[in-house]
Amino acid sequence: MRMMLYFEDPYRTEADTSVVRSGTDDRGPYVVLAEPLFYPQGGGQKGDRGRLRLAGGLVLDVVGTRKAEDEIRHYLAAGQEPPAPGPARQELDWPFRYHQMRLHSAAHFLHVALEREIGASLPYPVRAPLSETGGECHYAFAGRFGPDQLERAVKAANAHTAQGHPIVTRTDEERGPGMRSWHCAGDTVACGGLHPRDSSEVGDITASMRIKRGKTLVSFALAHP
């Protein structure tokens, strides 16, 4: 089984590996690596980007990472030729990865804070896409909470994260093969994404909400990106 370095250590920014194969699909040229450090887009979290350094000094730009056909494809900048198999050095765009990790945990802290505010469990968002600046939780209901409750939940979430609670992401085989979950201070959320080690790294969260076509959309960002 191929080792997923992004799960082994989400804070690792560089690693040696080898190009297993390369190709081109409708998204552009790509390479497949033996031990991926780049996280593939999933669960709302955007795929990693960065660089690959190859033998002879060639540097390729990874502009996105996705799963496709049971493999992880590292997409290259337009016009770059997919390389032949051989050794490669992976270098992450760490500021981008770290911001995505913080945003991903922010979505979970908002969710559990909303549950405490309304005194009831909430179905997980049907989607929680992240952008480079923020995210949006799409809840498949309307009327379960309003702007005032969201405001109080945000304040509670910020007070909670500032206390500095360890965050752990681990496999959750009871839910099925390959499933993972997020844990912090007694709270659990099903999630296969990457997260910081401590809640204090997330920082203050800002949020707003709107209702659209029977769904509640909670937009959020970090006060200090």
RASULFEN-V931720 format. One record per residue. N is the residue number from 1. RES is the residue in one letter. SS is DSSP state (2 for helix, 1 for strand, 0 for the rest). OMEGA is omega as a letter, one per 30 degrees, with the letter a starting at -180 (NA if undefined). NEAR is the number of other C-alpha atoms within 8 Angstrom. Layout:
# RASULFEN-V931720
[[N	RES	SS	OMEGA	NEAR] [N	RES	SS	OMEGA	NEAR]]
This chain:
# RASULFEN-V931720
[[1	M	0	a	2] [2	R	0	l	5] [3	M	0	l	7] [4	M	0	a	9] [5	L	2	a	11] [6	Y	2	l	12] [7	F	2	a	7] [8	E	2	l	6] [9	D	0	a	7] [10	P	0	a	10] [11	Y	0	l	4] [12	R	0	a	8] [13	T	0	a	10] [14	E	1	l	9] [15	A	1	l	9] [16	D	1	l	8] [17	T	1	l	12] [18	S	1	l	12] [19	V	1	l	15] [20	V	1	l	10] [21	R	1	l	9] [22	S	1	a	13] [23	G	1	l	8] [24	T	1	l	9] [25	D	1	a	7] [26	D	0	l	4] [27	R	0	l	6] [28	G	1	l	9] [29	P	1	a	15] [30	Y	1	l	13] [31	V	1	l	15] [32	V	1	a	12] [33	L	1	a	13] [34	A	0	a	10] [35	E	0	a	10] [36	P	0	l	12] [37	L	0	a	13] [38	F	0	l	12] [39	Y	0	l	10] [40	P	0	a	13] [41	Q	0	a	13] [42	G	1	l	10] [43	G	0	a	10] [44	G	0	a	9] [45	Q	1	a	12] [46	K	0	l	11] [47	G	0	a	12] [48	D	0	l	16] [49	R	0	a	13] [50	G	1	a	11] [51	R	1	l	12] [52	L	1	l	12] [53	R	1	a	12] [54	L	1	l	12] [55	A	2	a	8] [56	G	2	l	4] [57	G	2	l	6] [58	L	0	l	7] [59	V	1	l	8] [60	L	1	a	11] [61	D	1	l	10] [62	V	1	a	14] [63	V	1	l	11] [64	G	1	a	13] [65	T	1	a	16] [66	R	1	l	13] [67	K	1	l	10] [68	A	1	l	7] [69	E	0	l	4] [70	D	0	l	5] [71	E	1	l	7] [72	I	1	a	12] [73	R	1	l	13] [74	H	1	a	14] [75	Y	1	a	14] [76	L	1	l	15] [77	A	0	a	10] [78	A	0	l	6] [79	G	0	l	4] [80	Q	0	a	8] [81	E	0	l	5] [82	P	0	a	11] [83	P	0	l	7] [84	A	0	l	7] [85	P	0	a	9] [86	G	1	a	9] [87	P	1	l	10] [88	A	1	l	12] [89	R	1	l	12] [90	Q	1	l	14] [91	E	1	a	11] [92	L	1	l	13] [93	D	0	a	11] [94	W	2	l	7] [95	P	2	l	6] [96	F	2	l	10] [97	R	2	a	10] [98	Y	2	l	9] [99	H	2	l	10] [100	Q	2	l	12] [101	M	2	a	13] [102	R	2	l	12] [103	L	2	a	14] [104	H	2	l	13] [105	S	2	l	11] [106	A	2	l	10] [107	A	2	l	12] [108	H	2	l	9] [109	F	2	l	10] [110	L	2	a	11] [111	H	2	a	10] [112	V	2	l	9] [113	A	2	l	12] [114	L	2	l	11] [115	E	2	l	11] [116	R	2	a	9] [117	E	2	a	9] [118	I	2	l	8] [119	G	0	l	6] [120	A	0	l	6] [121	S	0	l	5] [122	L	0	l	6] [123	P	0	l	5] [124	Y	0	l	6] [125	P	0	l	9] [126	V	0	l	8] [127	R	1	l	10] [128	A	0	a	12] [129	P	0	l	10] [130	L	1	l	14] [131	S	0	l	7] [132	E	0	a	7] [133	T	0	a	7] [134	G	1	a	11] [135	G	1	a	13] [136	E	1	l	12] [137	C	1	a	13] [138	H	1	l	12] [139	Y	1	a	13] [140	A	0	l	9] [141	F	0	l	8] [142	A	0	l	10] [143	G	0	a	6] [144	R	0	l	5] [145	F	0	a	8] [146	G	0	a	7] [147	P	2	a	8] [148	D	2	l	6] [149	Q	2	l	11] [150	L	2	a	13] [151	E	2	l	10] [152	R	2	l	9] [153	A	2	l	13] [154	V	2	l	13] [155	K	2	l	8] [156	A	2	l	9] [157	A	2	a	12] [158	N	2	l	11] [159	A	2	a	8] [160	H	2	a	9] [161	T	2	a	14] [162	A	2	a	10] [163	Q	0	l	8] [164	G	0	l	9] [165	H	0	l	10] [166	P	1	l	9] [167	I	1	l	13] [168	V	1	l	8] [169	T	1	a	11] [170	R	1	l	7] [171	T	1	a	8] [172	D	0	a	11] [173	E	2	l	9] [174	E	2	l	5] [175	R	2	l	6] [176	G	0	a	7] [177	P	0	l	7] [178	G	0	a	7] [179	M	0	a	12] [180	R	1	l	12] [181	S	1	a	13] [182	W	1	a	14] [183	H	1	l	11] [184	C	1	l	11] [185	A	0	l	7] [186	G	0	l	5] [187	D	1	l	8] [188	T	1	l	8] [189	V	1	l	8] [190	A	1	a	8] [191	C	0	l	9] [192	G	0	a	11] [193	G	0	a	9] [194	L	0	a	10] [195	H	0	l	11] [196	P	0	a	13] [197	R	0	a	8] [198	D	1	a	10] [199	S	2	a	16] [200	S	2	l	10] [201	E	2	a	8] [202	V	0	a	14] [203	G	0	a	12] [204	D	0	l	10] [205	I	1	l	13] [206	T	1	a	9] [207	A	1	l	11] [208	S	1	a	10] [209	M	1	l	10] [210	R	1	l	7] [211	I	1	a	9] [212	K	1	l	7] [213	R	0	l	4] [214	G	0	l	8] [215	K	1	l	11] [216	T	1	a	14] [217	L	1	l	12] [218	V	1	l	11] [219	S	1	a	11] [220	F	1	l	12] [221	A	1	l	11] [222	L	1	a	12] [223	A	0	a	8] [224	H	0	a	5] [225	P	0	NA	5]]
